[in-house]
């Protein structure tokens, strides 16, 4: 399923003003302190990424569960995966549903790259 994209109108009317507001709020809160603005921006980015992807420990636990469930095999090509290694990737069936057991499978890097390209995400 394709991820929903913002329409040109939504980008203009909703997103652009939001981005301007957030950037201005960072400037206001940091009161000219560039290091504080940097720290606030980084923390905001990190927390928003957790909203999207969940926290790393939760994904690590899910990855281990999927590894066991799939007997250490790629869900797409059935090749061997390293336990929590760099060649194992959690793939969401529907991004909006997040990283939950019923929405993910474990893939090898090769299959993940192929599927991302097919989905026009790479």
C-alpha positions as MATLAB code, in Angstrom:
seq = 'XXXXXXXXXXXXXXXXXXXXXXXXXXXXXXXXXXXXXXXXXXXXXXXXXXXXXXXXXXXXXXXXXXXXXXXXXXXXXXXXXXXXXXXXXXXXXXXXXXXXXXXXXXXXXXXXXXXXXXXXXX';
ca = [
       0.000    0.000    0.000;
       1.416    3.382   -0.971;
       2.053    5.900    1.780;
      -0.203    8.923    1.740;
       1.480   12.016    0.407;
       0.506   15.594    1.069;
      -1.210   17.291   -1.836;
       0.250   20.540   -3.208;
      -2.573   22.381   -1.438;
      -1.876   20.620    1.882;
       1.825   21.400    1.537;
       1.020   25.055    1.001;
      -1.824   25.531    3.484;
      -0.932   23.088    6.261;
       2.711   22.076    6.176;
       4.521   25.255    5.136;
       2.964   27.358    7.934;
       3.638   24.581   10.457;
       7.298   24.456    9.474;
       7.611   28.240    9.703;
       5.944   28.169   13.141;
       8.199   25.409   14.467;
      11.340   27.107   13.178;
      10.268   30.404   14.741;
       9.492   28.676   18.028;
      13.018   27.206   18.065;
      14.475   30.667   17.487;
      12.286   32.170   20.210;
      13.065   29.467   22.766;
      16.813   29.543   22.127;
      17.002   33.364   22.492;
      20.091   33.679   20.271;
      21.905   30.690   21.788;
      22.921   28.673   18.724;
      23.965   25.674   20.830;
      20.576   25.598   22.557;
      18.770   25.901   19.205;
      20.876   23.034   17.852;
      20.085   20.875   20.915;
      16.358   21.667   20.722;
      16.249   20.900   16.988;
      18.072   17.579   17.476;
      15.784   16.548   20.340;
      12.684   17.463   18.347;
      13.949   15.440   15.374;
      14.699   12.449   17.615;
      11.290   12.493   19.313;
       9.426   12.866   16.009;
      11.393    9.922   14.590;
      10.287    7.867   17.627;
       6.693    8.805   16.804;
       7.272    7.363   13.326;
       9.489    4.361   14.062;
       9.195    3.615   17.765;
      12.153    3.512   20.118;
      15.244    1.483   19.146;
      14.954   -1.031   21.999;
      11.373   -1.856   21.052;
      12.430   -2.433   17.423;
      15.373   -4.575   18.584;
      13.023   -6.773   20.647;
      10.611   -7.038   17.707;
      13.480   -7.925   15.385;
      14.558  -10.753   17.723;
      10.977  -12.056   17.902;
      10.627  -12.018   14.111;
      14.021  -13.716   13.752;
      12.788  -16.566   15.963;
       9.369  -16.685   14.287;
      10.975  -16.872   10.818;
      13.614  -19.415   11.948;
      16.405  -17.007   11.044;
      15.323  -16.797    7.387;
      14.455  -13.868    5.141;
      10.676  -13.708    4.700;
      11.106  -12.978    0.992;
      13.956  -15.159   -0.332;
      14.437  -17.572    2.585;
      18.169  -16.846    2.895;
      19.886  -17.054    6.288;
      19.864  -13.891    8.389;
      22.330  -12.887   11.076;
      20.681  -12.652   14.482;
      20.139   -8.905   14.853;
      22.922   -8.395   12.348;
      23.202   -5.694    9.755;
      21.774   -7.949    7.094;
      18.331   -8.128    8.743;
      15.766   -5.367    8.196;
      12.260   -4.948    9.622;
       9.878   -4.337    6.732;
       6.457   -2.816    7.420;
       3.568   -3.963    5.240;
       1.822   -0.629    5.878;
       4.003    2.172    7.214;
       1.138    3.925    8.984;
       0.498    0.847   11.164;
       4.003    1.080   12.593;
       6.393   -1.505   13.923;
       4.001   -4.031   15.440;
       4.293   -7.818   15.104;
       1.335   -8.230   12.763;
       2.643   -5.533   10.391;
       6.323   -6.468   10.015;
       8.539   -9.155    8.625;
      12.294   -9.590    8.637;
      14.109   -9.305    5.318;
      17.725   -9.549    4.201;
      19.290   -6.312    2.983;
      19.197   -7.443   -0.642;
      15.449   -8.124   -0.606;
      14.789   -4.936    1.348;
      16.660   -2.828   -1.229;
      14.816   -4.524   -4.107;
      11.412   -4.010   -2.484;
      12.184   -0.378   -1.598;
      13.151    0.260   -5.227;
       9.949   -1.416   -6.459;
       7.951    0.800   -4.080;
       9.867    3.891   -5.275;
      11.137    4.537   -1.732;
      14.862    4.274   -2.483;
];
